[in-house]
Amino acid sequence: MLLISWIAAVIACLAYGVATVLQAVGARRAAAAAGVGGVVGIVTQLPYLVGLALDGFGFLGNVVALRELPLFLVESIVAASVGVTAIIAALRGEKLGGRDWGALGVLGLGLVLLSLSAAAEAATVTGGAVTVAILVGAVVPLSVGLVGYRRAGRSSVILCAVAAGLGFSGVAVAARAMGADAIDLRLLVNPLLWAVAAYGAIAVGFFGVALQRGKVTVVAAVTFVIEVIVPSALGLLVFGDSMLPGREVLAAAGFVLAIGGTIALSRFAE
């Protein structure tokens, strides 16, 4: 089962990375449209629809990975999807500089160190209090995002990016919380699945607003840092995630390198 979780984490990373490229292609094909017509034009593009399907596939991989692997490892691997996007961009003709290739190397090294330090932990059944806390917690990114939406300038961009990061964090935490549940039709009535949908909508919405108002590198960097750090901390504090004895320094180094490499490649998140 552990091998399956590892494979699922890698598949999720690849799926999210390819999905980003396909969605960008679809969005650019409909770039001439505006308003509601622009949205309809984007979502009817075949590359965009395939990208959405890959996002769903990646999420399933994420859920499977979290059944055995700790949040800090899985979220670092998922955030590394921006590296997959960068490589695809290079294959499509975009020139990657030495800094980009160096960032890819740093990111890869960070993931290797994390993989050597993470202790496999089977997901445990969560109590009702944890489920309620996760559901109520959606108010936090929503409130932060609404404050940012009503503001202008740099503070608006930062707050919306923070809201997006917290939203994506909520998706990861909810997925970990239902990691012990069977993947069958009963999952459709699991309140944690609805929490995933709520957090996901909040995250995607405010991420888009932040990208409209600010630089993609700033928005993506803030979002990625929160998306990795918050779930990782909650995994260690709430869900019993742990590191192998004596490898805490190794894990910390891997964490810093993975985040640093991801931030350096954040321009590809556009």
Backbone torsions as a table, in degrees:
resi	resn	phi	psi	omega
1	MET	NA	-33.8	179.7
2	LEU	-62.9	-41.5	178.5
3	LEU	-62.1	-39.9	178.8
4	ILE	-62.0	-40.4	179.1
5	SER	-63.8	-42.2	177.4
6	TRP	-62.0	-46.4	179.1
7	ILE	-61.0	-41.7	-179.9
8	ALA	-63.2	-40.0	179.1
9	ALA	-63.6	-42.7	179.2
10	VAL	-66.9	-41.3	178.1
11	ILE	-61.9	-41.7	178.5
12	ALA	-60.8	-43.8	178.7
13	CYS	-60.3	-47.9	-179.6
14	LEU	-64.5	-42.2	-178.3
15	ALA	-63.5	-45.5	179.6
16	TYR	-64.4	-40.1	-179.6
17	GLY	-64.3	-44.8	178.7
18	VAL	-69.2	-38.3	180.0
19	ALA	-59.1	-40.3	179.4
20	THR	-58.5	-43.5	-179.4
21	VAL	-65.9	-46.0	-178.5
22	LEU	-63.9	-40.0	179.1
23	GLN	-67.2	-36.4	176.7
24	ALA	-64.7	-40.8	178.4
25	VAL	-62.2	-46.1	179.5
26	GLY	-62.9	-41.7	-179.5
27	ALA	-64.9	-39.7	-178.1
28	ARG	-70.8	-30.0	177.5
29	ARG	-65.0	-28.7	-178.9
30	ALA	-106.0	19.4	-173.3
31	ALA	-64.2	-23.0	-176.8
32	ALA	-73.7	-20.8	-177.9
33	ALA	-83.8	160.7	-179.5
34	ALA	-139.3	164.4	177.0
35	GLY	64.7	-149.8	-179.0
36	VAL	-60.8	-38.8	178.3
37	GLY	-60.3	-35.1	178.1
38	GLY	-66.0	-41.8	178.5
39	VAL	-63.1	-46.8	179.1
40	VAL	-61.1	-41.1	179.7
41	GLY	-61.6	-37.0	-179.8
42	ILE	-70.1	-50.4	-173.0
43	VAL	-72.6	-10.3	176.5
44	THR	-95.1	-2.6	177.1
45	GLN	-75.2	132.4	-177.5
46	LEU	-58.2	-45.7	178.8
47	PRO	-58.6	-37.9	-179.3
48	TYR	-66.4	-42.4	179.7
49	LEU	-64.4	-40.4	176.8
50	VAL	-64.3	-38.5	177.2
51	GLY	-61.7	-41.6	177.4
52	LEU	-63.5	-40.7	178.2
53	ALA	-62.4	-40.3	177.8
54	LEU	-66.5	-34.9	175.2
55	ASP	-59.9	-44.4	177.6
56	GLY	-63.4	-40.9	177.9
57	PHE	-64.3	-41.2	178.5
58	GLY	-64.1	-37.7	179.0
59	PHE	-64.4	-41.8	177.2
60	LEU	-60.3	-41.1	176.3
61	GLY	-61.9	-38.8	178.2
62	ASN	-61.3	-45.0	-179.8
63	VAL	-62.7	-44.9	179.9
64	VAL	-63.5	-42.1	-179.5
65	ALA	-61.4	-38.8	-177.0
66	LEU	-73.3	-5.2	177.6
67	ARG	-74.0	-21.0	-177.7
68	GLU	-131.6	-23.6	-174.4
69	LEU	-105.8	147.8	-178.9
70	PRO	-69.6	155.2	-178.6
71	LEU	-58.4	-40.5	-175.7
72	PHE	-64.2	-29.7	178.5
73	LEU	-80.3	-48.0	-177.2
74	VAL	-63.3	-44.1	-178.8
75	GLU	-66.8	-32.8	175.8
76	SER	-66.8	-40.5	178.3
77	ILE	-66.0	-42.7	-179.9
78	VAL	-64.7	-43.2	178.4
79	ALA	-62.7	-26.5	179.1
80	ALA	-69.2	-3.7	177.1
81	SER	-59.7	-24.3	177.2
82	VAL	-64.5	-27.9	174.8
83	GLY	-68.5	-37.9	175.9
84	VAL	-62.7	-43.3	177.8
85	THR	-60.0	-41.5	-179.7
86	ALA	-63.7	-41.6	180.0
87	ILE	-65.5	-41.4	177.9
88	ILE	-63.8	-39.0	177.6
89	ALA	-60.0	-39.9	178.3
90	ALA	-65.4	-41.0	178.7
91	LEU	-66.2	-26.4	179.9
92	ARG	-88.6	5.7	172.9
93	GLY	109.9	-6.0	178.9
94	GLU	-76.6	134.8	-176.9
95	LYS	-81.2	121.5	175.2
96	LEU	-95.6	128.4	179.6
97	GLY	-80.8	176.8	179.1
98	GLY	-59.7	-35.0	179.0
99	ARG	-63.5	-39.5	179.9
100	ASP	-66.0	-46.1	179.8
101	TRP	-65.7	-37.3	176.7
102	GLY	-62.9	-40.8	178.8
103	ALA	-64.1	-38.8	176.7
104	LEU	-61.7	-41.3	178.3
105	GLY	-64.7	-42.6	178.7
106	VAL	-63.5	-43.5	178.8
107	LEU	-60.4	-46.6	179.7
108	GLY	-62.0	-42.0	179.2
109	LEU	-63.7	-41.2	178.6
110	GLY	-60.2	-42.8	179.6
111	LEU	-66.4	-36.4	177.6
112	VAL	-63.7	-45.6	179.6
113	LEU	-62.9	-40.6	178.0
114	LEU	-63.8	-40.8	-179.2
115	SER	-65.9	-29.7	179.8
116	LEU	-79.5	-15.2	-175.1
117	SER	-110.2	-14.1	-175.4
118	ALA	-79.9	135.5	175.5
119	ALA	-96.5	129.6	179.6
120	ALA	-68.2	131.0	-179.2
121	GLU	-135.5	116.3	177.3
122	ALA	-65.2	136.4	180.0
123	ALA	-62.8	139.3	179.7
124	THR	-106.9	156.6	179.2
125	VAL	-67.1	129.8	-178.9
126	THR	-93.1	150.6	-180.0
127	GLY	-80.4	172.2	-179.0
128	GLY	-64.2	-32.4	-179.7
129	ALA	-63.8	-40.4	179.0
130	VAL	-65.7	-41.8	178.7
131	THR	-60.9	-45.8	179.1
132	VAL	-62.8	-42.0	179.9
133	ALA	-61.4	-41.0	179.5
134	ILE	-65.4	-43.1	-180.0
135	LEU	-63.6	-47.8	-179.4
136	VAL	-66.5	-31.3	-177.9
137	GLY	-60.8	-18.0	179.4
138	ALA	-62.4	-19.9	178.6
139	VAL	-64.1	-31.1	-175.8
140	VAL	-64.6	-58.3	178.7
141	PRO	-62.9	-33.3	179.3
142	LEU	-64.5	-43.8	-179.4
143	SER	-66.3	-45.2	179.2
144	VAL	-61.2	-42.8	-179.6
145	GLY	-64.7	-40.4	-179.9
146	LEU	-65.9	-38.4	176.2
147	VAL	-62.5	-45.3	178.7
148	GLY	-64.2	-38.0	-179.2
149	TYR	-62.5	-34.4	-176.9
150	ARG	-83.8	-11.7	179.4
151	ARG	-93.7	179.4	179.4
152	ALA	-134.7	164.6	176.2
153	GLY	78.2	-157.3	-174.7
154	ARG	-63.6	-37.6	-179.1
155	SER	-62.2	-35.6	177.9
156	SER	-63.9	-44.7	-179.3
157	VAL	-62.3	-47.5	-177.9
158	ILE	-63.8	-45.8	-178.2
159	LEU	-64.9	-40.6	178.1
160	CYS	-66.5	-37.7	177.5
161	ALA	-67.1	-39.2	176.2
162	VAL	-62.3	-43.7	178.3
163	ALA	-60.7	-41.1	178.2
164	ALA	-63.6	-44.1	178.9
165	GLY	-62.0	-41.4	177.8
166	LEU	-67.1	-36.0	177.4
167	GLY	-63.9	-47.3	177.7
168	PHE	-64.5	-33.1	175.7
169	SER	-62.7	-42.4	178.4
170	GLY	-61.6	-37.9	177.2
171	VAL	-60.8	-45.6	-178.3
172	ALA	-65.6	-44.4	-178.1
173	VAL	-65.3	-42.7	178.4
174	ALA	-63.8	-38.7	178.8
175	ALA	-65.0	-39.9	177.6
176	ARG	-65.9	-39.8	-178.0
177	ALA	-63.6	-31.2	179.3
178	MET	-101.1	17.9	-178.5
179	GLY	-64.9	-26.2	-179.8
180	ALA	-86.9	-8.8	-178.6
181	ASP	-78.9	148.1	178.9
182	ALA	-66.7	141.3	177.7
183	ILE	-89.1	89.2	178.9
184	ASP	-148.6	-166.8	-176.1
185	LEU	-64.0	-24.4	178.3
186	ARG	-64.9	-19.5	179.3
187	LEU	-63.2	-25.9	-177.1
188	LEU	-67.4	-23.5	179.6
189	VAL	-104.8	7.9	177.5
190	ASN	-73.5	122.2	-179.4
191	PRO	-58.7	-25.7	178.8
192	LEU	-67.7	-29.9	176.7
193	LEU	-67.3	-38.0	176.4
194	TRP	-69.1	-31.3	174.8
195	ALA	-64.2	-40.9	177.0
196	VAL	-58.7	-45.0	-179.6
197	ALA	-63.0	-42.6	-179.0
198	ALA	-65.9	-49.0	178.7
199	TYR	-62.0	-40.5	-179.4
200	GLY	-63.3	-43.1	178.9
201	ALA	-63.1	-42.4	178.6
202	ILE	-62.0	-45.4	-177.5
203	ALA	-63.3	-50.0	-177.9
204	VAL	-64.4	-40.8	-179.1
205	GLY	-62.1	-51.0	-176.9
206	PHE	-76.0	-25.6	173.7
207	PHE	-64.3	-41.9	177.6
208	GLY	-64.0	-42.1	178.1
209	VAL	-62.3	-44.4	-179.7
210	ALA	-61.6	-40.3	179.2
211	LEU	-66.6	-32.8	177.7
212	GLN	-66.9	-32.7	-170.8
213	ARG	-101.2	-16.8	-174.7
214	GLY	-140.0	-178.4	-179.8
215	LYS	-74.0	138.5	-176.4
216	VAL	-61.4	-35.6	-178.4
217	THR	-63.9	-41.4	179.7
218	VAL	-67.8	-48.1	-178.2
219	VAL	-61.1	-49.1	-177.7
220	ALA	-66.0	-39.7	-179.1
221	ALA	-62.0	-48.2	179.6
222	VAL	-61.8	-45.5	-178.7
223	THR	-62.6	-47.0	-177.6
224	PHE	-63.0	-43.2	-178.2
225	VAL	-60.8	-47.4	-179.8
226	ILE	-67.3	-39.9	-178.0
227	GLU	-62.0	-28.2	179.5
228	VAL	-92.8	-45.0	-173.2
229	ILE	-70.3	-46.8	-175.3
230	VAL	-63.1	-51.8	178.5
231	PRO	-63.2	-35.3	-179.8
232	SER	-61.8	-45.4	179.4
233	ALA	-63.6	-43.7	179.6
234	LEU	-66.6	-33.9	177.6
235	GLY	-62.9	-41.6	-179.9
236	LEU	-71.9	-36.0	-174.4
237	LEU	-87.1	-33.7	-171.4
238	VAL	-110.1	-41.2	-170.3
239	PHE	-100.4	6.1	175.2
240	GLY	75.6	17.7	175.3
241	ASP	-63.3	148.1	-178.2
242	SER	-150.8	168.7	176.9
243	MET	-110.2	159.3	177.6
244	LEU	-66.0	140.8	-178.1
245	PRO	-54.5	132.0	177.6
246	GLY	83.2	0.3	-177.4
247	ARG	-114.4	21.6	-179.4
248	GLU	-62.6	-41.1	179.7
249	VAL	-64.9	-40.6	178.0
250	LEU	-61.3	-43.2	179.6
251	ALA	-64.9	-42.3	179.9
252	ALA	-63.1	-42.6	178.8
253	ALA	-64.2	-43.1	178.9
254	GLY	-63.5	-39.1	179.6
255	PHE	-62.2	-47.2	-179.1
256	VAL	-64.0	-43.8	-179.2
257	LEU	-65.6	-42.1	-179.1
258	ALA	-63.5	-44.6	179.2
259	ILE	-66.6	-43.1	179.6
260	GLY	-60.9	-44.6	178.5
261	GLY	-64.1	-38.8	178.9
262	THR	-64.8	-44.1	179.5
263	ILE	-62.8	-41.9	-179.5
264	ALA	-62.1	-27.3	-179.3
265	LEU	-99.6	9.0	-171.2
266	SER	-63.1	-20.6	179.3
267	ARG	-63.5	-23.3	-179.8
268	PHE	-77.8	-7.9	178.6
269	ALA	-69.4	-14.7	-179.3
270	GLU	-63.3	NA	NA
